[in-house]
Each structure stands twice: as structure tokens, then as C-alpha cells.
Amino acid sequence: MNLLVDHLPDAIQVRGIEVPINTDFRASILYNLAVDRQTEPEDVLRAAVLHYVPDIPIGLICQELFEKLNEFYLGGKNEAQKKQAERLKGLSNGKPGYSFELDADLIHAAFMGQYGIDLNTVKYLHWWKFMTLFGGLNDSCEIVKIIGYRTMKLDSKMSMEQRKYYKNLQQRYALPSRQKKSAEIREMEQMLVAGTWSG
């Protein structure tokens, strides 16, 4: 997908049927927030349906639907491609870099400051455009600095003073730990295959 020349998707294919989805950035943020708050895989699946495709026929609620919604959420990438991109950006240390809930003010301020976009009043912004703009925030934005602290790898190349300094920053800006999403996703897939998810 090339944002400069390709049309951004507004639907996914499930069982050969084109299913329109809510592509506004708010839907994906609400989905993300719901996932962070849920502990039951069934609730995570319901959140995906609620925020992206609330009017979908029950017959299309299947493993393929969840995979396609997850791929959309990941910007058109599957889990492996997303992890590879994170590795290339140095964000694969297992620590979350940001929270749409806890960092909302900083993200809002960064978009206003750098792009002049008020995320509270903008009528529509495609999720993939939002994430591209988010990824393009410059290093002077407070949220970018904090993401850097949270995801920084403290290693032996740093002096003891540097490690102590950055360790303190990591503790100050640490996010609450989250359960591993991959385990939740595997459990949801098993429920879908077994037909035990009730939508």
C-alpha cells in the first residue's frame, strides 16, 4: 500500500463478500481502548465487531473476519509484518510505547502543534492516515520523547549514569503492563473455529 498513489480501503473481504468497515481513526482507537480494558477474548472480539462492523450479518462473524479486521488495524499488515516493521524501528523490546488512553492529551497536542489537526473536531481521518501522521511526528514532540524513553534499550554501551538517568525516565513514564495479545488472539481463533463465540 502506497499512501501517495493507492486508494485507502473502506471495506474488507470476508468469505468472498465485501464488508464495509468504519475506517475513521476514532473506531480504531476505541477498539484499541476496548482491547486494553478487556480480559476475556470473547469481549475483545465483540469490541472488534462493535467498532468496525456493528451491522454485520451473524453469518459473517468468523475467524476470517477477525483476521481481516486485525490486519486493517495493523495498517494492512499481518502480525509478522508488523513485528518486522517494529524491529526495524527499534520498537520490539516488548515494552508498549504509547497508550491512546493515558497519552491522549500528548497525542492531541502533538497533532495540533505539528499538523494543525484538532483530533477532537476533525470530521474524518482514515485510520491509516492517522497512524502515518502519528509515526511522522518529529522528535521535538513530547509524546515522541516519551515513546523513546519507554522503548529505549538500556545496555552496557551506556555509562552507569546514563543507564540510571534513562531507567528513572522509564519508570516515570511507564505504562501499566498488559497481557500478551497473541495469547488472546489464539484463544479467540479457537473459539471461532469451535463455534463457541456467541457474538
N, C-alpha and C positions, 0 to 999 in steps of 0.2 A: 504494500500500500504506500503510495506516494501522495502526501497531502497537497503537493503542488499541482498535481495533474489528475488524480483519481477522485471519483465521487465517493464521499463518505457513506458508509452503509446506513440504511434506515430500517433494515429487515434482516432476518436470518432464515436459513433453510432448515426446516425440521421435517423429516420423513417426506422430503420432496415438496413440501408446501412452504411458500414464502410467508413468513410470520413477521408483520411489522412490530418494531420494538420502540420503546421510549429511549431515544438517544441523547436527550438533554443531560448535561453533566449532573444535574441535581438527582436524577434517578440513580445514577451510578454511585454517587456519594451516599444517598440514602441506603442503597444496597450494602455498601461498604460498612456503614454505621450499624446496620441491622446484623450483618455477619459478625462484627466485633462484639455485639451485645448478646448474641445467641450462643448457647452451649449445645443445643440439640440440632443435629444435622437436618432433621425434618423442618425445623424453623428457618434454617438458612435457605433451604430450597424454597420454602414459602415466600421468603423475602425476595428471592430472585424473581419469582413469578409475579409477586405483588408490584414490584418496582419497574420491571421491564415489560411484562406482558399480562396485565391483570385480566384481560378479556379472552385469554387463550382457551380454546376448547380443551376439555379434560383429556381427550384422546391424544393430544399432542404433548402432554406433560410426561416426559420420558428422559432417559439418560442423555440422549442426543440434544434435547432442549437445554438441559443444564450445561452440557459441554459447550454448546454454541453461545449461550449467554456468558459463560465464563470466558470464552475466547473473546467475545466482544468487550467484556470488562477489561481484559488484558490488552486491549488495543489491537485486536486482530491476531494476537499471538497465542500459541498454546503455552502450557506451563513451562515446558522445556525451553522454548524460545525466550520466554520472559526471564527465566533464570539466567540464560546465557547473556541476555542484554544487561541484566543486573551485574553479572560478573564483570563484563566489560567496563561498566561504570564504577566498579569497586563497591557495590552495594550488597554484596552477597555474604556478608558476615553473620547473617541470621538475625540482625537487630533491625526492628522496624525504624524507618527514617522519619515518618510523619504519621499523624493521626488527623483525619478530617474533623474529628470531634474536638480534640484538645488543641489543635493548631488552627482552628477555623479563623480566628482573628488575624493571625500572622499570614495565612494564605490570602485572605481577603485584602489585607493591607498591601501585600506584595503585588497582587494583580492590579490594584488601584494605582500603586506607585509606578510600576514598570509599564503597564499596558493601558492604563486609564480605563480599565474594565471594572465596573462595580458588579461583583458576582451576586449581590443581593437583588439588584434590579434588572440585570440583563435578561431579556425575554427568553433567549435560547442560545445555547452554546453546546455544540456537539461534544460528547464525552472525549473523543479522540483529540479534538482541537484543544479542549481544556487541559488534557494531560500533556500535550505537546507544549502548550504555553507554560504549564507548571514546570515541566522539565527544562524549559528555556529561561527560567528566572535567573538573573545574574547573581554573582557571589555577594553583592552588597546587600541583598535582601536578608532580613533577619531569619526567615524560615530556612533559607538555603544554608546559612551558617549553622543553624541548629541541626539540620539534617546531617551536615558534615560532622558535627560533634557526635551525634548519635551513632553514626555508621562508621566512624573512624576506627581503624585497626591500630591498637596500641602495641607496638613491637619493640624489639631490642635495638632497633636503629635510632630510637628516640632516647634522649637523655632522661635520667630519672626525674628531673624537674619537669620536662615536657610531658612525660607519662602521667605524673601526678596532676599536672595542670589539666590535661585533657580528660583524665579519669574523673576529676571533680566536675568538669563541664558535662561529661556523660551522665554522671549521677544527678546533676541539677536538672538536666533536660530529658531524663529517661522517661520512656513511655511505659505504662503498665504492660506486663508480659501478656501475650495472647497464646491461646492454644494453637497448635500446629494446624494450619488449614488443610494440608494434604491428607491428614487422617480423617478430618471431617468430610472432605470431598470423597474419599474412598468409601466411607460409610454411607454417604448419600447415594453413590453409584450402586452399592449393594442393595440398598432399599429400593431403588428404582428397578433394578434387574429382578428382584424378588417380588416386585409389585406390592410392597408393603407401605409405600408412601401414599398418604391419603389426600395430598394437595390441599 
